[in-house]
Amino acid sequence: MKSLFKKREIPFAYNRHYLSAQKKWSEKMSSLSEGCSKGKLIFLLGLFVMLSASYLLYNIYNAFSEKGAKKAGSSEKTLKIKLID
């Protein structure tokens, strides 16, 4: 565990495919947002954050609700281990 916090002697080298994909993504996003005003970009960022948060909350609610618990529960068809009484 201690080795994780040691300073690296040599810098980490990323794979060239990862760097290529990162460069293409940044160029595409720059071209899409080139003509947008600062207010529009902030609005789109807020919209993205609200949609992501609502999806997360929906998944959490669905996991703990009774309907979601019934879906996750085991049934006779999915139970492969036979119980011995």
N, C-alpha and C positions, 0 to 999 in steps of 0.2 A: 504494500500500500504506500509505503514511503517513496517508492520509486516513481509514483505518479506525480509527485510534487517537485521532483528534481528538474532543474533547468536543462533544456535540451542543448546538446553540443552542436548539433546540425539542425537546420530548419526542416520542418515537415514538407515533403514534396507531394503535391496532389497529382493525381492521375491526369494525363492530358485530355482524356475524354470528359472528365469532370470540368476541367478548366474551359474546354471548348463549349460545353453546354451552358456553363455559367456566363460566358461572354455573349453567346447568342441570345440568352434570356435577357441580359442587361441591355443589349442593343435593341431588341424587340420592345421592351418596356419603355426605353427612352424614346423610340419612334412613336409609340402609342400615346405617350404623355407629353409629347413635344408642344402641342398647341393648347394644352389645358392651362387654365389659370390656377393660382395657388388655392383659391377658395374651392374650385371644383375638385382638385386633388385631395384636399382635406375632407370634403364631403364624401368622395368615393372611398377614402380610407375609413371614415366613420361607418359607412354603409357595410363595408367588408367586415369590420370588427363586430358590428351588431349582428350580421348574419352568422358569422362564425360562433359568436357567443350563444345565439339562440339555438343553433344546431347542437352545440355542446350541452346546453341545458335540456334540450329535448331528449338527447341520448341518456343523460343522467336520470331524468324523470322516467323514461321508458324502462330503464334497467331496474328501478326500484318500485314501479307501480305493479299492481296485481296482475294486470294483463301481460306485462313483460316478464314477470316471475313465472307465470304459467307457461310462457313460450320456452323459457330456459329450463324448466323442470323436466325431469326424465319421465318417460312414459314406458309402457310395456314393450312397445316396438323398439325403442332405442336402448333399453336396458339389456346389456349383453351378459352381465354377471348374475348368476343365479344365487339368490340368498338362501342360506341354510338356516333353518329354525332350530 
